[in-house]
Amino acid sequence: MIDLLKIALEEVGPLTIERVNWFDPTLTVSGAGWSLALTCPWQITDGRSRLYSWDDPDVANQVPSLVGHVISEVREHSQDAPYDPAFVMSGGLVLEISADSDLDPWVLLLPGRTFVGLGPEGGGSLKPLIGP
């Protein structure tokens, strides 16, 4: 399922994070012509260890540091949840998404394409809603 995201990201090129909005419980990161909105659990790691996550008390002060980073790759977050993406960013950061239900999805808007990720209660799926 993540292969669809890989192809779409390769087509539009790296995504530069220009804006970050945290309105609990939703994190939105966006740039020119794209956005990623998360209403599900997520965390920022250094590729090995968690740095901060959606439920940290200081998250509002942490997320602005994502501005300027570039998302260059997407991969499966884990073997147990192949529908959950991990977005690899500059500086070795990784945004790991853990969709927990269809009530708390994530939505990625790219030029000409929209993807919605659902957790295991929603069938554990990644749905391309718009685009080829």
N, CA, C and O of each residue as an XYZ file, in Angstrom:
528
protein
N       0.808     -1.201      0.000
C       0.000      0.000      0.000
C       0.849      1.261      0.000
O       0.509      2.251     -0.648
N       1.941      1.219      0.721
C       2.813      2.389      0.798
C       3.454      2.661     -0.560
O       3.896      3.781     -0.819
N       3.509      1.662     -1.422
C       4.086      1.850     -2.754
C       3.383      2.960     -3.533
O       4.026      3.693     -4.284
N       2.067      3.087     -3.358
C       1.336      4.177     -4.017
C       1.852      5.536     -3.571
O       2.004      6.451     -4.381
N       2.120      5.659     -2.280
C       2.665      6.917     -1.756
C       4.067      7.172     -2.272
O       4.411      8.303     -2.612
N       4.882      6.122     -2.332
C       6.251      6.267     -2.840
C       6.239      6.813     -4.256
O       6.980      7.743     -4.576
N       5.405      6.238     -5.098
C       5.315      6.677     -6.492
C       4.859      8.129     -6.571
O       5.433      8.924     -7.314
N       3.834      8.471     -5.811
C       3.309      9.843     -5.834
C       4.358     10.839     -5.352
O       4.491     11.920     -5.926
N       5.100     10.489     -4.311
C       6.129     11.387     -3.791
C       7.262     11.548     -4.801
O       7.788     12.648     -4.972
N       7.635     10.470     -5.465
C       8.673     10.552     -6.500
C       8.237     11.466     -7.642
O       9.055     12.187     -8.213
N       6.952     11.434     -7.973
C       6.444     12.252     -9.081
C       6.457     13.742     -8.765
O       6.734     14.560     -9.643
N       6.159     14.102     -7.516
C       6.099     15.530     -7.172
C       7.403     16.046     -6.586
O       7.580     17.254     -6.427
N       8.316     15.139     -6.264
C       9.599     15.555     -5.714
C       9.527     15.789     -4.225
O       8.464     15.642     -3.621
N      10.635     16.147     -3.632
C      10.653     16.386     -2.186
C       9.648     17.470     -1.784
O       9.386     18.405     -2.541
N       9.096     17.325     -0.586
C       8.096     18.264     -0.059
C       8.742     19.104      1.043
O       9.148     18.571      2.075
N       8.833     20.384      0.830
C       9.392     21.274      1.845
C       8.284     21.729      2.782
O       7.247     22.225      2.340
N       8.508     21.559      4.067
C       7.530     21.995      5.068
C       7.686     23.498      5.274
O       8.705     23.967      5.781
N       6.663     24.241      4.874
C       6.672     25.697      4.995
C       5.806     26.185      6.144
O       6.031     27.266      6.689
N       4.802     25.373      6.514
C       3.882     25.761      7.577
C       3.563     24.551      8.457
O       3.481     23.416      7.986
N       3.390     24.826      9.724
C       2.979     23.798     10.686
C       1.862     24.391     11.531
O       1.964     25.515     12.023
N       0.795     23.616     11.688
C      -0.319     24.065     12.520
C      -0.670     22.938     13.483
O      -0.929     21.811     13.059
N      -0.678     23.237     14.762
C      -1.086     22.272     15.781
C      -2.343     22.807     16.439
O      -2.314     23.829     17.124
N      -3.445     22.106     16.224
C      -4.704     22.430     16.871
C      -5.202     21.115     17.434
O      -5.904     20.362     16.759
N      -4.834     20.843     18.672
C      -5.047     19.555     19.328
C      -6.445     19.014     19.047
O      -7.431     19.668     19.388
N      -6.552     17.849     18.441
C      -5.542     16.800     18.247
C      -4.971     16.731     16.833
O      -4.396     15.706     16.466
N      -5.107     17.781     16.030
C      -4.709     17.698     14.624
C      -3.406     18.448     14.355
O      -3.248     19.615     14.713
N      -2.485     17.741     13.715
C      -1.255     18.360     13.217
C      -1.377     18.466     11.705
O      -1.706     17.491     11.029
N      -1.109     19.658     11.178
C      -1.078     19.856      9.739
C       0.286     20.430      9.383
O       0.716     21.441      9.938
N       0.956     19.768      8.447
C       2.195     20.297      7.872
C       1.910     20.510      6.397
O       1.215     19.712      5.768
N       2.450     21.593      5.848
C       2.124     21.897      4.454
C       3.211     22.731      3.804
O       4.094     23.286      4.458
N       3.103     22.791      2.484
C       4.007     23.588      1.680
C       3.307     23.950      0.390
O       2.086     23.834      0.284
N       4.075     24.385     -0.587
C       3.515     24.817     -1.860
C       2.826     23.657     -2.576
O       3.491     22.745     -3.069
N       1.488     23.693     -2.633
C       0.717     22.711     -3.370
C       0.478     21.380     -2.686
O       0.003     20.446     -3.331
N       0.791     21.257     -1.398
C       0.574     19.989     -0.701
C       0.274     20.238      0.777
O       0.586     21.300      1.315
N      -0.335     19.246      1.422
C      -0.541     19.297      2.872
C      -0.733     17.889      3.406
O      -1.174     16.990      2.690
N      -0.398     17.715      4.663
C      -0.568     16.454      5.373
C      -1.232     16.781      6.700
O      -0.675     17.509      7.521
N      -2.436     16.234      6.906
C      -3.182     16.468      8.144
C      -3.305     15.150      8.894
O      -3.712     14.134      8.331
N      -2.947     15.184     10.167
C      -2.957     13.990     11.008
C      -3.906     14.180     12.181
O      -3.715     15.081     12.998
N      -4.917     13.343     12.267
C      -5.795     13.353     13.435
C      -5.628     12.050     14.207
O      -6.450     11.705     15.057
N      -4.571     11.347     13.903
C      -4.267     10.070     14.548
C      -2.942     10.203     15.296
O      -2.248     11.209     15.154
N      -2.590      9.199     16.089
C      -1.295      9.257     16.776
C      -0.121      9.327     15.793
O      -0.138      8.695     14.736
N       0.884     10.099     16.161
C       2.096     10.254     15.370
C       3.246     10.561     16.313
O       3.046     10.956     17.462
N       4.444     10.371     15.803
C       5.625     10.736     16.578
C       6.746     11.151     15.639
O       6.794     10.738     14.481
N       7.643     11.975     16.162
C       8.853     12.372     15.458
C       9.999     11.617     16.117
O      10.179     11.657     17.334
N      10.778     10.920     15.268
C      11.929     10.180     15.786
C      13.188     10.659     15.077
O      13.131     11.409     14.102
N      14.312     10.210     15.589
C      15.585     10.449     14.908
C      15.970      9.219     14.090
O      17.130      9.044     13.719
N      14.985      8.376     13.818
C      15.213      7.134     13.095
C      15.399      5.950     14.020
O      15.330      4.799     13.591
N      15.637      6.237     15.304
C      15.824      5.179     16.301
C      14.968      5.425     17.550
O      14.294      4.522     18.046
N      15.011      6.642     18.034
C      14.346      6.972     19.294
C      13.313      8.064     19.090
O      13.465      8.930     18.227
N      12.246      8.012     19.906
C      11.210      9.041     19.863
C      11.754     10.337     20.420
O      12.374     10.352     21.483
N      11.522     11.439     19.698
C      11.894     12.767     20.169
C      10.698     13.455     20.829
O      10.823     14.040     21.904
N       9.536     13.379     20.171
C       8.285     13.882     20.737
C       7.133     13.312     19.939
O       7.314     12.766     18.851
N       5.926     13.451     20.511
C       4.753     12.891     19.828
C       3.513     13.715     20.124
O       3.551     14.693     20.872
N       2.418     13.295     19.517
C       1.132     13.980     19.583
C       0.623     14.183     20.997
O      -0.124     15.127     21.253
N       1.012     13.316     21.921
C       0.466     13.415     23.276
C       1.438     14.000     24.294
O       1.165     13.964     25.494
N       2.567     14.540     23.836
C       3.498     15.193     24.755
C       2.918     16.525     25.226
O       2.299     17.241     24.439
N       3.111     16.860     26.489
C       2.553     18.117     26.988
C       3.138     19.357     26.312
O       2.486     20.400     26.276
N       4.353     19.262     25.777
C       5.025     20.412     25.168
C       4.996     20.368     23.641
O       5.769     21.070     22.990
N       4.110     19.549     23.062
C       4.108     19.352     21.607
C       3.896     20.661     20.839
O       4.469     20.831     19.763
N       3.108     21.566     21.351
C       2.853     22.832     20.654
C       4.136     23.641     20.470
O       4.266     24.391     19.503
N       5.066     23.491     21.381
C       6.344     24.193     21.267
C       7.361     23.428     20.432
O       8.354     24.003     19.986
N       7.126     22.143     20.218
C       8.055     21.307     19.456
C       7.804     21.354     17.955
O       8.750     21.460     17.175
N       6.531     21.276     17.535
C       6.227     21.117     16.112
C       6.696     22.273     15.212
O       6.976     22.023     14.040
N       6.795     23.506     15.686
C       7.290     24.555     14.786
C       8.696     24.273     14.252
O       9.077     24.810     13.212
N       9.464     23.442     14.947
C      10.816     23.126     14.488
C      10.820     22.303     13.198
O      11.874     22.122     12.587
N       9.653     21.803     12.776
C       9.571     21.051     11.522
C       9.644     21.948     10.290
O       9.975     21.480      9.200
N       9.336     23.239     10.457
C       9.390     24.167      9.320
C      10.810     24.188      8.762
O      11.790     24.313      9.496
N      10.885     24.062      7.445
C      12.173     24.060      6.767
C      12.689     22.670      6.444
O      13.555     22.508      5.585
N      12.160     21.668      7.128
C      12.577     20.296      6.817
C      11.949     19.858      5.499
O      10.917     20.384      5.079
N      12.580     18.901      4.864
C      12.139     18.392      3.571
C      11.796     16.917      3.698
O      12.607     16.125      4.179
N      10.587     16.545      3.265
C      10.179     15.144      3.222
C      10.663     14.583      1.891
O      10.250     15.037      0.823
N      11.543     13.592      1.969
C      12.160     13.072      0.749
C      11.789     11.628      0.443
O      12.020     11.146     -0.666
N      11.218     10.942      1.418
C      10.956      9.514      1.237
C       9.809      9.085      2.136
O       9.551      9.705      3.167
N       9.130      8.029      1.742
C       8.113      7.414      2.581
C       8.363      5.912      2.590
O       8.738      5.327      1.574
N       8.152      5.302      3.738
C       8.313      3.853      3.881
C       7.276      3.354      4.875
O       6.595      4.149      5.523
N       7.159      2.038      4.994
C       6.254      1.460      5.989
C       6.766      1.790      7.376
O       7.962      1.699      7.649
N       5.847      2.176      8.249
C       6.212      2.464      9.633
C       6.668      1.191     10.335
O       7.639      1.207     11.091
N       5.961      0.086     10.084
C       6.345     -1.193     10.688
C       5.767     -2.347      9.877
O       4.836     -2.164      9.093
N       6.321     -3.522     10.072
C       5.810     -4.722      9.418
C       4.410     -5.060      9.918
O       3.602     -5.620      9.176
N       4.121     -4.722     11.174
C       2.822     -5.036     11.774
C       1.694     -4.164     11.230
O       0.527     -4.554     11.268
N       2.041     -2.999     10.729
C       1.029     -2.072     10.205
C       1.518     -1.518      8.864
O       1.946     -0.366      8.798
N       1.461     -2.321      7.794
C       2.005     -1.888      6.507
C       1.246     -0.728      5.871
O       1.695     -0.177      4.866
N       0.118     -0.355      6.435
C      -0.662      0.770      5.928
C      -0.264      2.082      6.598
O      -0.715      3.146      6.174
N       0.565      2.028      7.625
C       1.018      3.236      8.316
C       2.338      3.720      7.712
O       3.308      2.962      7.674
N       2.391      4.958      7.245
C       3.628      5.455      6.653
C       4.573      6.081      7.673
O       4.170      6.513      8.753
N       5.817      6.111      7.294
C       6.848      6.861      8.004
C       7.476      7.778      6.960
O       8.058      7.305      5.985
N       7.358      9.080      7.163
C       7.897     10.058      6.230
C       9.297     10.460      6.689
O       9.475     10.999      7.781
N      10.281     10.192      5.841
C      11.677     10.491      6.154
C      11.956     11.934      5.750
O      11.670     12.357      4.630
N      12.526     12.677      6.701
C      12.788     14.099      6.483
C      14.277     14.396      6.568
O      15.079     13.559      6.984
N      14.615     15.597      6.167
C      15.990     16.063      6.291
C      16.400     16.061      7.763
O      15.557     16.079      8.660
N      17.688     16.038      7.984
C      18.199     16.042      9.350
C      18.031     14.711     10.054
O      18.242     14.624     11.264
N      17.653     13.668      9.318
C      17.489     12.351      9.923
C      16.198     12.168     10.689
O      16.020     11.153     11.363
N      15.282     13.141     10.601
C      14.008     13.021     11.302
C      13.045     12.122     10.531
O      13.101     12.034      9.304
N      12.166     11.461     11.270
C      11.141     10.614     10.670
C       9.814     10.914     11.355
O       9.720     10.906     12.583
N       8.797     11.177     10.553
C       7.435     11.369     11.043
C       6.722     10.035     10.878
O       6.398      9.630      9.762
N       6.479      9.357     11.993
C       5.845      8.039     11.977
C       4.375      8.188     12.338
O       4.030      8.797     13.351
N       3.520      7.627     11.500
C       2.077      7.721     11.694
C       1.533      6.378     12.142
O       1.927      5.335     11.621
N       0.622      6.406     13.115
C      -0.016      5.189     13.618
C      -1.524      5.397     13.641
O      -2.103      5.700     14.684
N      -2.153      5.233     12.486
C      -3.605      5.406     12.405
C      -4.273      4.337     13.263
O      -4.033      3.144     13.078
N      -5.109      4.768     14.197
C      -5.695      3.804     15.125
C      -7.139      3.435     14.804
O      -7.635      2.416     15.285
N      -7.814      4.238     14.007
C      -9.192      3.897     13.636
C      -9.590      4.702     12.404
O      -8.874      5.611     11.985
N     -10.741      4.357     11.829
C     -11.221      5.137     10.690
C     -11.803      6.473     11.140
O     -12.130      7.311     10.299
N     -11.937      6.688     12.434
C     -12.411      7.970     12.959
C     -11.269      8.969     13.106
O     -11.500     10.170     13.248
N     -10.047      8.471     13.073
C      -8.863      9.312     13.222
C      -7.907      9.054     12.067
O      -6.843      8.467     12.266
N      -8.267      9.480     10.874
C      -7.416      9.203      9.707
C      -6.313     10.236      9.542
O      -6.217     11.198     10.304
N      -5.502     10.019      8.553
C      -4.575     11.034      8.074
C      -4.893     11.271      6.600
O      -5.353     10.370      5.899
N      -4.642     12.497      6.143
C      -4.967     12.877      4.770
C      -3.767     13.599      4.167
O      -3.273     14.580      4.722
N      -3.306     13.096      3.019
C      -2.217     13.724      2.287
C      -2.766     14.248      0.965
O      -3.265     13.485      0.138
N      -2.665     15.558      0.779
C      -3.074     16.202     -0.473
C      -1.821     16.539     -1.264
O      -0.961     17.293     -0.808
N      -1.736     15.968     -2.454
C      -0.646     16.260     -3.379
C      -1.265     16.811     -4.657
O      -2.468     16.653     -4.865
N      -0.487     17.447     -5.512
C      -1.059     17.938     -6.762
C      -1.725     16.795     -7.547
O      -1.058     15.852     -7.973
N      -3.039     16.898     -7.728
C      -3.785     15.909     -8.492
C      -4.110     14.616     -7.768
O      -4.713     13.718     -8.356
N      -3.722     14.499     -6.496
C      -3.974     13.266     -5.753
C      -4.302     13.563     -4.297
O      -3.784     14.505     -3.696
N      -5.180     12.729     -3.752
C      -5.507     12.791     -2.328
C      -5.460     11.378     -1.790
O      -6.045     10.466     -2.374
N      -4.764     11.191     -0.674
C      -4.677      9.895     -0.012
C      -5.261     10.000      1.383
O      -5.042     10.993      2.076
N      -6.004      8.980      1.802
C      -6.539      8.909      3.157
C      -6.076      7.596      3.757
O      -6.270      6.532      3.169
N      -5.466      7.671      4.926
C      -5.002      6.482      5.625
C      -5.905      6.183      6.803
O      -6.210      7.063      7.608
N      -6.334      4.922      6.896
C      -7.224      4.470      7.966
C      -6.526      3.404      8.801
O      -5.700      2.647      8.291
N      -6.856      3.351     10.056
C      -6.286      2.351     10.948
C      -6.941      0.998     10.792
O      -7.751      0.796      9.886
N      -6.594      0.061     11.676
C      -7.093     -1.309     11.568
C      -8.612     -1.416     11.641
O      -9.196     -2.305     11.021
N      -9.262     -0.524     12.392
C     -10.728     -0.569     12.464
C     -11.360     -0.153     11.146
O     -12.503     -0.512     10.861
N     -10.617      0.607     10.336
C     -11.106      1.013      9.024
C     -10.597      0.081      7.933
O     -10.581      0.429      6.753
N     -10.188     -1.095      8.346
C      -9.687     -2.067      7.380
C      -8.206     -1.950      7.161
O      -7.652     -2.646      6.310
N      -7.534     -1.071      7.920
C      -6.101     -0.919      7.773
C      -5.711     -0.599      6.355
O      -4.927     -1.323      5.742
N      -6.250      0.474      5.833
C      -6.051      0.719      4.415
C      -5.539      2.118      4.118
O      -5.642      3.041      4.926
N      -4.994      2.226      2.946
C      -4.584      3.497      2.378
C      -5.428      3.660      1.130
O      -5.383      2.824      0.227
N      -6.195      4.731      1.078
C      -7.119      4.916     -0.029
C      -6.730      6.138     -0.847
O      -6.759      7.257     -0.334
N      -6.360      5.940     -2.129
C      -6.196      7.105     -2.991
C      -7.596      7.532     -3.451
O      -8.268      6.793     -4.170
N      -8.025      8.710     -3.039
C      -9.371      9.166     -3.348
C      -9.466      9.897     -4.676
O     -10.480      9.812     -5.369
N      -8.412     10.611     -5.026
C      -8.423     11.386     -6.257
C      -7.107     11.114     -6.973
O      -6.059     10.980     -6.340
N      -7.170     11.035     -8.265
C      -5.960     10.868     -9.054
C      -5.898      9.500     -9.704
O      -6.770      8.655     -9.503
N      -4.853      9.301    -10.486
C      -4.737      8.048    -11.227
C      -4.510      6.860    -10.314
O      -4.392      5.731    -10.789
